[in-house]
Amino acid sequence: MTQPTPARGRLDASLARLACAFRGMVAHPDDSNCECHWGSAEELALLKTPDVEVDPDLLRRTYWTGDWDFPAEMLRRILPQLATALTSGEVERLGGMDHAGRTFALGGWQRWPAEQSTAISEFLDAWWAVTLTDPDAEVPAHVVLAMLVEASGALGRWLDAWTTATTALAHQRLAEAFGEWEYDLLRDDLPWHTWTLTDDEEEVLRTELTAWLLQHAPTRLRMADTDPELPHRLRLLGLTGPARWDDPHWPDLA
């Protein structure tokens, strides 16, 4: 049996801490939603009952819904189960990572009592460490990063962690992520969808991501087993106008 990595042990501990910190939480008694589009009154009642695990479909419909009247209470109710679904890859397989990020953002968890907000922060940090350093990470780094940015409203803390993760696997994860981002970035677009950010805020993130890549990625891409064109595409991000699109390595973006 493969021994768990230190990052995996940290993640397991953070999930246990979440379960303890949010034990007994329930949705707000006055919260409701459309039975035609969301679910039944009986299902809503389950969310107002503490410590009852909900089935995966009810969990999915709950975090996909962005119009709860009391989003903080709803996030507290589903958080331990949602965190496990995130790290197992279940949420990603259903295509709901951005919806889950929105649920965190709407919940305003950074303003919660310290015991709760610290438990969430540690979970997000631990999950990111697994994503970057554990060979059995269930969700690709570019997918996790987009969710973390939505959930936290910040990009720099996650890039800082990637800067200090200097293993061959972390380099490979960066190459894979840039391979997903390159065409959007060459169009000067943020390479993921957001729910809660303005266009100006998205532009700030794109600029921050591009600057970080230009500083930290060139050497790491060369060290990774990757498409030999990727370093050239990265170099193009440092150019503007005709210098970029007239370069012989400019890709066909059609």
Backbone bond lengths (Angstrom), bond angles and torsions (degrees), N, CA, C in turn:
res aa  C-N    CA-C-N  psi(-1)  N-CA   C-N-CA  omega(-1)  CA-C   N-CA-C  phi
1 M - - - 1.459 - - 1.532 109.86 -
2 T 1.332 115.66 132.81 1.455 120.05 179.85 1.520 110.10 -69.67
3 Q 1.331 115.28 132.28 1.452 120.15 178.25 1.525 109.95 -72.51
4 P 1.342 117.77 137.71 1.471 119.19 178.02 1.510 111.25 -64.96
5 T 1.310 115.68 144.70 1.464 120.51 177.32 1.522 109.46 -73.43
6 P 1.350 117.73 160.54 1.464 119.18 175.06 1.527 112.90 -55.71
7 A 1.322 116.48 -37.84 1.462 119.43 178.78 1.516 111.02 -63.52
8 R 1.339 116.77 -38.87 1.467 120.28 179.30 1.522 110.55 -66.56
9 G 1.330 116.86 -40.10 1.458 119.29 176.27 1.515 112.14 -62.23
10 R 1.333 116.51 -39.83 1.469 120.43 177.00 1.523 110.87 -63.17
11 L 1.325 117.48 -41.11 1.458 120.41 179.46 1.525 110.75 -64.55
12 D 1.323 117.10 -44.30 1.459 119.91 179.11 1.528 110.57 -59.30
13 A 1.326 116.32 -41.58 1.467 120.10 179.01 1.526 110.72 -64.79
14 S 1.337 117.02 -37.92 1.468 119.81 -179.43 1.524 111.06 -68.32
15 L 1.330 117.56 -35.58 1.460 120.56 177.25 1.530 110.74 -66.67
16 A 1.328 116.09 -39.39 1.464 119.16 176.75 1.525 110.58 -64.90
17 R 1.328 116.79 -37.88 1.470 120.44 178.53 1.521 110.98 -65.43
18 L 1.339 116.95 -39.71 1.464 120.16 176.57 1.526 110.78 -61.17
19 A 1.323 116.21 -45.00 1.461 119.67 -178.96 1.524 111.08 -59.47
20 C 1.327 116.22 -36.92 1.462 120.15 178.89 1.530 111.14 -72.83
21 A 1.330 116.51 -45.09 1.462 120.91 -175.01 1.528 112.08 -66.43
22 F 1.341 117.56 -28.87 1.462 120.12 -175.15 1.528 113.00 -113.11
23 R 1.310 115.81 18.22 1.461 119.52 175.82 1.529 109.44 -64.49
24 G 1.307 116.00 135.67 1.456 120.66 176.51 1.517 115.26 85.08
25 M 1.328 118.17 2.55 1.460 120.78 -177.90 1.529 110.94 -76.12
26 V 1.335 115.46 146.90 1.468 121.00 178.65 1.524 109.18 -137.64
27 A 1.336 115.43 157.36 1.459 120.28 172.28 1.524 109.32 -64.99
28 H 1.321 115.33 157.93 1.464 119.99 -179.45 1.532 109.41 -62.05
29 P 1.335 117.65 137.32 1.474 119.32 -176.83 1.523 113.86 -61.16
30 D 1.343 117.29 -22.77 1.468 119.64 -178.69 1.527 113.27 -96.29
31 D 1.330 117.88 -0.37 1.463 119.33 -178.69 1.520 109.75 -73.75
32 S 1.336 115.64 147.00 1.460 120.67 -179.47 1.515 109.00 -153.80
33 N 1.333 115.65 169.67 1.456 120.41 176.14 1.519 108.91 -156.60
34 C 1.320 114.69 166.57 1.460 121.34 -175.31 1.530 110.92 -67.01
35 E 1.313 117.34 123.06 1.464 120.35 179.15 1.521 111.94 -66.13
36 C 1.336 117.53 -29.61 1.464 120.54 -179.40 1.527 111.84 -68.51
37 H 1.350 116.45 -35.95 1.463 120.10 -172.50 1.522 113.84 -109.70
38 W 1.318 117.78 -22.14 1.462 118.81 -177.46 1.519 111.64 -106.38
39 G 1.325 117.98 -60.86 1.455 120.31 -177.01 1.515 111.42 170.03
40 S 1.305 115.59 -176.14 1.462 121.33 -170.30 1.527 111.99 -83.31
41 A 1.315 114.31 164.97 1.457 120.57 175.06 1.529 110.66 -62.46
42 E 1.320 116.97 -34.57 1.465 120.31 178.60 1.522 111.03 -65.04
43 E 1.327 116.17 -38.41 1.468 118.98 178.29 1.520 110.75 -68.55
44 L 1.320 117.03 -40.71 1.457 119.74 177.17 1.524 110.45 -61.79
45 A 1.329 115.90 -37.62 1.465 119.57 178.78 1.526 111.41 -62.50
46 L 1.334 117.53 -33.91 1.464 120.22 177.25 1.528 110.93 -61.31
47 L 1.337 116.75 -37.21 1.455 120.29 -179.81 1.528 111.58 -72.31
48 K 1.295 116.55 -15.54 1.463 121.05 176.43 1.527 111.63 -99.60
49 T 1.331 115.55 11.01 1.457 123.09 176.98 1.522 108.06 -112.64
50 P 1.322 119.52 127.47 1.466 120.15 -174.87 1.528 113.08 -74.63
51 D 1.342 114.37 146.47 1.465 122.70 166.33 1.521 113.99 60.84
52 V 1.342 116.47 28.57 1.463 120.92 173.16 1.525 107.42 -108.92
53 E 1.323 116.98 120.02 1.466 119.78 179.14 1.515 109.22 -68.97
54 V 1.328 115.50 135.29 1.461 119.81 179.21 1.518 109.20 -97.88
55 D 1.325 116.85 158.02 1.457 119.01 -178.92 1.532 109.50 -73.05
56 P 1.336 117.47 158.62 1.466 120.18 -174.04 1.519 114.20 -56.78
57 D 1.337 117.97 -35.34 1.465 119.19 -178.85 1.523 111.33 -69.75
58 L 1.315 117.80 -39.46 1.461 120.19 176.95 1.521 110.36 -66.46
59 L 1.313 117.50 -40.58 1.457 120.13 175.72 1.526 110.24 -58.37
60 R 1.335 116.44 -46.55 1.470 120.45 -179.00 1.523 110.55 -60.02
61 R 1.324 118.00 -48.59 1.458 119.90 -178.53 1.526 111.99 -62.56
62 T 1.319 116.25 -30.29 1.467 119.90 -178.47 1.519 111.38 -72.11
63 Y 1.343 118.00 -45.74 1.470 117.61 -179.64 1.533 112.10 -80.44
64 W 1.320 118.83 -18.03 1.466 120.44 175.03 1.528 111.88 -75.11
65 T 1.315 117.15 -19.20 1.457 121.15 -174.43 1.522 110.42 -86.26
66 G 1.330 116.20 125.55 1.456 120.49 -176.68 1.510 115.02 -105.79
67 D 1.328 117.68 10.98 1.469 119.13 -174.91 1.522 112.82 -121.17
68 W 1.334 117.57 28.81 1.454 118.92 172.75 1.523 109.58 -64.72
69 D 1.326 116.31 141.57 1.466 119.99 178.16 1.526 111.75 -72.40
70 F 1.319 116.50 -26.90 1.465 121.56 -177.56 1.535 108.69 -128.70
71 P 1.344 116.46 71.57 1.467 119.62 -172.50 1.532 113.80 -64.96
72 A 1.319 118.45 -29.31 1.465 119.73 179.97 1.525 110.75 -65.16
73 E 1.327 116.45 -46.72 1.458 119.83 179.56 1.524 111.23 -64.46
74 M 1.350 116.76 -38.18 1.456 119.46 179.94 1.522 110.96 -66.13
75 L 1.337 117.31 -40.72 1.460 119.83 178.41 1.525 110.26 -64.28
76 R 1.327 117.07 -43.40 1.464 119.20 177.99 1.533 110.98 -57.47
77 R 1.325 115.88 -39.90 1.469 119.56 -176.97 1.526 111.93 -63.43
78 I 1.324 117.19 -43.77 1.469 119.58 -172.46 1.522 113.11 -97.47
79 L 1.327 117.68 -2.92 1.469 120.01 -166.63 1.528 114.76 -58.68
80 P 1.333 120.86 -49.90 1.474 117.44 -178.69 1.522 112.97 -59.24
81 Q 1.331 116.59 -42.20 1.465 119.67 -179.98 1.527 111.07 -70.38
82 L 1.330 117.33 -37.84 1.459 120.83 177.83 1.517 111.01 -64.43
83 A 1.322 117.29 -41.94 1.467 120.39 -179.97 1.518 111.26 -60.02
84 T 1.322 116.72 -42.69 1.464 120.30 177.92 1.526 111.08 -63.89
85 A 1.331 116.65 -41.03 1.463 120.49 178.71 1.525 111.59 -65.98
86 L 1.314 117.46 -34.54 1.465 121.18 176.95 1.524 110.48 -64.69
87 T 1.313 116.97 -50.01 1.459 119.92 -173.84 1.516 112.72 -73.06
88 S 1.335 117.55 -25.09 1.461 120.12 179.09 1.520 112.80 -79.38
89 G 1.334 116.76 -12.15 1.452 120.99 -176.89 1.516 113.69 92.16
90 E 1.341 117.40 -2.10 1.473 120.13 -178.23 1.524 111.70 -61.79
91 V 1.339 117.10 -43.91 1.463 120.40 -179.17 1.524 110.46 -65.36
92 E 1.313 117.04 -41.33 1.469 120.94 -179.75 1.525 110.99 -64.68
93 R 1.325 117.59 -39.00 1.463 120.62 179.72 1.519 111.39 -64.72
94 L 1.316 117.57 -28.64 1.460 121.56 178.61 1.524 112.51 -87.41
95 G 1.323 117.52 -0.84 1.454 120.88 179.11 1.507 113.83 73.81
96 G 1.330 117.74 25.95 1.449 119.94 -173.80 1.515 115.96 -113.15
97 M 1.333 118.49 19.77 1.458 119.55 -176.30 1.523 111.92 -62.93
98 D 1.331 117.84 -40.74 1.460 118.90 -179.16 1.523 110.61 -69.35
99 H 1.326 117.83 -33.52 1.461 120.66 176.01 1.532 110.30 -65.29
100 A 1.320 116.56 -40.01 1.463 119.42 177.75 1.520 110.69 -64.85
101 G 1.324 117.19 -40.70 1.459 119.85 176.55 1.515 111.93 -60.79
102 R 1.338 116.20 -40.46 1.458 120.28 177.84 1.531 110.81 -62.82
103 T 1.325 116.87 -39.06 1.462 120.42 178.88 1.522 111.10 -59.18
104 F 1.334 116.92 -43.21 1.462 120.21 176.06 1.528 110.30 -62.63
105 A 1.324 116.29 -45.97 1.466 119.89 -176.69 1.518 111.48 -62.27
106 L 1.337 117.26 -45.95 1.458 120.71 -178.76 1.528 111.49 -67.44
107 G 1.333 116.64 -27.04 1.455 119.91 178.88 1.516 114.00 -70.94
108 G 1.345 117.03 -18.80 1.465 120.27 178.99 1.520 113.18 59.37
109 W 1.331 116.61 42.12 1.471 121.23 -170.32 1.525 113.74 -63.16
110 Q 1.337 118.17 -24.01 1.474 119.25 -179.61 1.520 112.05 -64.18
111 R 1.334 117.96 -20.30 1.469 121.68 -179.14 1.532 112.58 -95.43
112 W 1.300 117.77 4.15 1.460 121.25 -179.44 1.528 110.44 -76.67
113 P 1.339 118.05 168.70 1.469 120.57 175.62 1.524 111.56 -52.62
114 A 1.320 116.21 150.89 1.462 121.35 -171.24 1.526 112.75 -57.23
115 E 1.328 117.99 -40.11 1.462 119.83 -179.11 1.524 110.77 -58.73
116 Q 1.327 117.22 -40.19 1.455 121.49 -177.79 1.526 111.57 -77.46
117 S 1.339 117.04 -49.06 1.469 119.53 -177.29 1.522 111.17 -64.98
118 T 1.320 117.97 -36.68 1.462 120.52 178.59 1.523 111.04 -67.64
119 A 1.328 117.15 -37.93 1.460 120.00 177.83 1.526 111.05 -63.42
120 I 1.322 117.15 -40.02 1.469 120.54 178.19 1.523 110.45 -67.62
121 S 1.324 116.57 -45.41 1.463 119.82 -179.65 1.524 111.21 -59.21
122 E 1.316 117.09 -42.65 1.459 120.90 178.95 1.521 111.10 -65.98
123 F 1.326 117.25 -39.13 1.467 119.56 176.49 1.526 111.02 -60.85
124 L 1.324 117.56 -47.94 1.461 120.12 -178.64 1.529 111.14 -62.56
125 D 1.329 117.11 -42.22 1.465 120.60 178.01 1.530 111.04 -62.95
126 A 1.333 116.13 -43.29 1.466 119.95 -178.18 1.521 111.29 -67.02
127 W 1.319 116.73 -40.12 1.464 119.96 178.35 1.526 110.33 -63.98
128 W 1.313 117.36 -40.29 1.462 120.92 179.00 1.531 110.48 -65.03
129 A 1.327 116.97 -39.09 1.463 119.97 178.41 1.526 110.55 -62.96
130 V 1.325 117.87 -41.18 1.463 120.66 176.04 1.527 110.49 -63.06
131 T 1.315 116.13 -43.21 1.463 120.81 -178.92 1.522 111.37 -57.62
132 L 1.314 116.82 -39.11 1.461 120.96 -175.62 1.520 113.77 -85.26
133 T 1.330 118.29 -26.57 1.467 119.31 -166.93 1.518 115.07 -125.48
134 D 1.328 118.43 -10.86 1.457 119.89 -176.25 1.528 109.16 -99.57
135 P 1.325 118.07 125.54 1.473 119.25 -178.01 1.517 113.82 -64.43
136 D 1.324 117.72 -18.14 1.460 121.01 -179.20 1.528 112.69 -103.51
137 A 1.323 117.36 20.12 1.469 120.12 177.41 1.524 109.78 -56.36
138 E 1.324 116.12 135.24 1.461 120.66 -170.76 1.521 114.04 -85.48
139 V 1.322 118.11 -19.52 1.463 120.85 -174.07 1.526 108.86 -126.65
140 P 1.339 119.39 135.21 1.459 121.55 -179.73 1.526 112.25 -59.86
141 A 1.320 115.69 149.78 1.461 120.66 -174.63 1.517 112.46 -61.94
142 H 1.331 117.81 -37.96 1.463 118.16 -177.66 1.528 111.18 -67.14
143 V 1.329 116.95 -30.43 1.463 120.62 178.23 1.525 110.26 -73.35
144 V 1.330 116.38 -44.56 1.464 120.09 179.33 1.522 110.86 -63.52
145 L 1.327 116.98 -42.24 1.466 119.53 -177.97 1.520 111.26 -60.35
146 A 1.313 117.53 -44.78 1.466 120.12 179.46 1.520 110.94 -59.51
147 M 1.341 116.89 -41.78 1.458 120.13 179.37 1.525 110.56 -65.93
148 L 1.337 117.34 -42.79 1.461 120.89 -178.81 1.523 111.59 -63.73
149 V 1.323 116.85 -39.19 1.463 120.02 178.51 1.520 110.35 -64.36
150 E 1.323 117.27 -43.54 1.462 120.19 177.85 1.522 110.39 -63.54
151 A 1.322 116.49 -42.79 1.465 120.68 -175.97 1.514 112.85 -68.86
152 S 1.329 116.98 -32.92 1.468 120.90 -173.44 1.518 113.97 -105.62
153 G 1.346 116.81 -18.19 1.458 119.93 -175.35 1.508 113.73 73.07
154 A 1.333 117.49 16.64 1.466 121.66 -176.81 1.522 109.50 -140.61
155 L 1.318 115.67 151.99 1.460 122.36 175.41 1.521 111.75 -114.96
156 G 1.327 116.90 -36.99 1.455 121.06 -170.90 1.510 114.61 -57.95
157 R 1.334 118.25 -40.17 1.468 119.46 -176.73 1.519 111.72 -64.09
158 W 1.326 116.62 -32.67 1.466 119.87 -179.56 1.528 110.55 -77.62
159 L 1.328 116.56 -37.53 1.469 119.13 175.32 1.521 110.96 -67.10
160 D 1.323 117.29 -37.33 1.470 120.13 177.52 1.527 110.49 -59.80
161 A 1.339 116.60 -40.84 1.464 119.65 178.32 1.515 111.00 -65.36
162 W 1.328 117.47 -36.38 1.466 120.73 177.81 1.529 110.15 -68.32
163 T 1.304 117.31 -35.14 1.463 120.49 177.57 1.522 111.02 -59.10
164 T 1.314 116.84 -40.41 1.469 120.34 -176.49 1.525 112.76 -85.60
165 A 1.334 117.91 -10.33 1.464 121.54 176.17 1.526 107.90 -89.32
166 T 1.314 116.92 100.55 1.471 120.85 -169.23 1.526 112.77 -114.65
167 T 1.327 117.59 22.18 1.455 119.77 176.90 1.527 110.34 -77.50
168 A 1.318 115.08 165.48 1.467 119.73 177.03 1.534 110.56 -60.05
169 L 1.324 116.75 -36.41 1.457 119.74 -179.94 1.530 110.97 -66.41
170 A 1.324 117.21 -40.59 1.467 119.96 177.53 1.520 110.98 -63.96
171 H 1.350 117.50 -36.00 1.467 120.55 175.39 1.531 110.13 -64.07
172 Q 1.336 116.19 -42.59 1.460 120.00 -178.87 1.523 110.61 -65.57
173 R 1.324 116.22 -39.43 1.467 119.33 178.62 1.536 110.53 -64.10
174 L 1.321 116.61 -35.20 1.462 119.88 177.53 1.526 110.41 -66.93
175 A 1.326 116.55 -43.44 1.462 119.50 178.59 1.533 110.79 -61.35
176 E 1.323 116.84 -41.55 1.471 120.32 178.70 1.524 110.86 -63.73
177 A 1.332 116.10 -41.53 1.463 119.84 -179.75 1.525 110.63 -65.43
178 F 1.328 116.83 -46.26 1.460 118.36 -179.37 1.526 110.78 -63.79
179 G 1.315 116.99 -33.69 1.458 119.30 175.34 1.518 112.60 -59.78
180 E 1.334 116.99 -30.83 1.467 121.15 176.42 1.528 111.66 -80.55
181 W 1.313 117.44 -28.48 1.463 121.54 -172.67 1.525 114.29 -92.14
182 E 1.330 117.54 -22.40 1.457 120.71 -161.85 1.528 113.92 -55.71
183 Y 1.325 118.58 -44.88 1.458 119.35 -174.31 1.522 111.77 -70.07
184 D 1.324 118.00 -38.48 1.460 119.77 175.34 1.526 111.19 -63.61
185 L 1.311 116.07 -45.03 1.469 119.30 -178.72 1.528 111.33 -64.52
186 L 1.319 117.27 -35.84 1.462 119.53 177.93 1.524 111.80 -68.17
187 R 1.336 116.57 -21.10 1.466 120.57 172.62 1.536 111.54 -89.77
188 D 1.327 116.16 3.80 1.469 122.00 -176.36 1.518 112.19 63.21
189 D 1.341 115.83 38.09 1.459 122.41 175.15 1.525 109.63 -113.46
190 L 1.324 116.34 147.38 1.457 120.28 170.38 1.526 107.98 -67.11
191 P 1.323 118.32 130.88 1.468 119.10 -170.97 1.522 115.18 -85.53
192 W 1.306 117.92 29.69 1.465 119.89 170.43 1.525 108.74 -156.11
193 H 1.331 114.15 159.47 1.463 121.81 -179.00 1.522 109.86 -80.85
194 T 1.331 117.01 142.62 1.453 121.40 172.56 1.523 109.66 -124.29
195 W 1.337 115.29 154.78 1.456 121.65 178.03 1.521 112.20 -104.39
196 T 1.316 117.04 -33.01 1.462 120.68 -165.40 1.523 113.43 -112.69
197 L 1.322 118.95 2.09 1.459 121.73 -175.79 1.524 111.53 -106.07
198 T 1.323 116.05 147.95 1.457 121.23 173.80 1.519 109.54 -79.42
199 D 1.338 115.94 168.76 1.463 119.81 176.78 1.523 111.04 -59.88
200 D 1.325 117.06 -39.70 1.470 120.19 179.22 1.524 110.89 -64.92
201 E 1.316 116.97 -39.75 1.461 119.82 178.91 1.526 111.11 -67.66
202 E 1.329 116.84 -37.47 1.461 119.70 175.65 1.528 110.96 -62.90
203 E 1.329 116.74 -38.84 1.463 120.25 179.37 1.527 110.84 -65.25
204 V 1.314 117.28 -37.51 1.469 120.26 176.40 1.529 110.03 -61.79
205 L 1.332 117.07 -43.43 1.462 120.63 178.62 1.526 111.27 -63.70
206 R 1.327 116.25 -44.75 1.468 119.10 -179.55 1.516 110.47 -59.91
207 T 1.326 116.80 -44.29 1.462 120.90 179.77 1.521 110.79 -62.27
208 E 1.323 116.40 -42.30 1.465 120.84 179.78 1.530 111.08 -64.58
209 L 1.326 116.14 -44.14 1.460 120.10 179.71 1.523 110.92 -64.10
210 T 1.324 117.23 -44.27 1.459 120.65 -179.46 1.518 111.13 -62.57
211 A 1.315 117.24 -44.36 1.469 120.73 -180.00 1.524 110.47 -62.17
212 W 1.321 116.61 -41.70 1.465 119.81 179.79 1.530 110.74 -64.91
213 L 1.316 116.83 -43.82 1.462 119.80 178.91 1.518 111.60 -60.86
214 L 1.319 117.17 -44.76 1.465 120.15 -179.11 1.522 111.53 -62.95
215 Q 1.323 117.31 -30.82 1.462 120.62 -179.28 1.527 112.12 -82.68
216 H 1.330 116.71 -41.65 1.467 119.38 -167.90 1.523 114.83 -107.91
217 A 1.328 118.77 -20.32 1.458 119.63 -170.74 1.519 115.63 -86.80
218 P 1.354 121.43 -27.94 1.467 117.92 -173.05 1.523 114.00 -54.44
219 T 1.302 118.89 -51.62 1.464 121.41 -179.48 1.514 110.91 -64.96
220 R 1.318 116.55 -39.64 1.461 120.03 -175.90 1.528 111.12 -69.51
221 L 1.320 117.88 -35.32 1.460 119.44 176.62 1.523 110.99 -66.00
222 R 1.312 116.26 -37.48 1.469 118.97 178.83 1.525 111.33 -66.90
223 M 1.322 117.08 -27.54 1.463 120.91 -178.93 1.520 112.17 -84.28
224 A 1.328 117.33 -15.16 1.465 121.19 -177.12 1.521 110.23 -90.92
225 D 1.314 114.99 156.71 1.467 121.54 174.70 1.518 107.02 -84.17
226 T 1.332 116.39 96.35 1.455 118.35 -169.86 1.521 110.62 -147.65
227 D 1.310 115.71 175.71 1.456 123.72 176.21 1.530 109.27 -58.52
228 P 1.333 119.33 124.16 1.466 120.57 -178.86 1.520 113.85 -63.16
229 E 1.332 117.23 -15.24 1.456 119.73 177.92 1.534 112.51 -78.97
230 L 1.332 117.75 -19.31 1.461 119.57 -175.46 1.532 113.08 -59.01
231 P 1.331 120.49 -44.53 1.469 118.27 177.47 1.528 112.67 -59.14
232 H 1.315 117.26 -34.34 1.475 119.43 177.94 1.524 110.53 -68.13
233 R 1.339 116.61 -40.75 1.465 119.58 178.73 1.525 110.54 -65.35
234 L 1.311 115.95 -36.74 1.462 119.75 175.99 1.529 110.36 -63.05
235 R 1.310 116.84 -43.83 1.467 120.68 179.06 1.522 111.30 -58.74
236 L 1.333 116.68 -36.59 1.461 120.23 -178.96 1.529 112.13 -63.16
237 L 1.335 117.45 -25.41 1.462 119.77 179.20 1.522 111.79 -64.31
238 G 1.331 116.35 -23.34 1.458 120.22 178.17 1.517 113.61 -84.07
239 L 1.340 117.11 -0.70 1.458 121.94 179.79 1.524 109.61 -109.57
240 T 1.308 116.08 160.85 1.461 120.80 177.75 1.527 109.98 -133.22
241 G 1.337 115.64 159.57 1.463 121.19 173.82 1.510 113.19 57.79
242 P 1.340 116.84 -144.38 1.468 120.80 -177.09 1.519 113.30 -58.66
243 A 1.334 117.55 -30.79 1.461 119.16 179.16 1.525 110.98 -59.87
244 R 1.323 115.97 -30.45 1.471 119.58 178.48 1.516 110.60 -81.36
245 W 1.347 117.21 -56.02 1.468 117.14 -170.71 1.526 114.27 -81.97
246 D 1.342 118.08 -11.07 1.465 119.72 173.49 1.523 112.50 -93.08
247 D 1.317 117.01 -1.70 1.471 120.83 178.98 1.526 108.96 -66.68
248 P 1.334 117.69 142.04 1.474 119.56 -178.91 1.533 113.70 -62.52
249 H 1.319 117.37 -16.72 1.466 119.78 179.32 1.527 111.68 -97.61
250 W 1.321 117.81 6.42 1.465 120.28 176.30 1.526 109.51 -63.08
251 P 1.335 118.45 125.38 1.481 120.18 -175.64 1.524 111.09 -82.48
252 D 1.311 114.71 164.47 1.454 121.33 173.08 1.528 107.44 -80.52
253 L 1.335 116.10 110.02 1.463 120.47 -176.82 1.515 112.90 -94.18
254 A 1.304 117.62 8.15 1.470 120.63 -178.61 1.522 111.02 -65.28
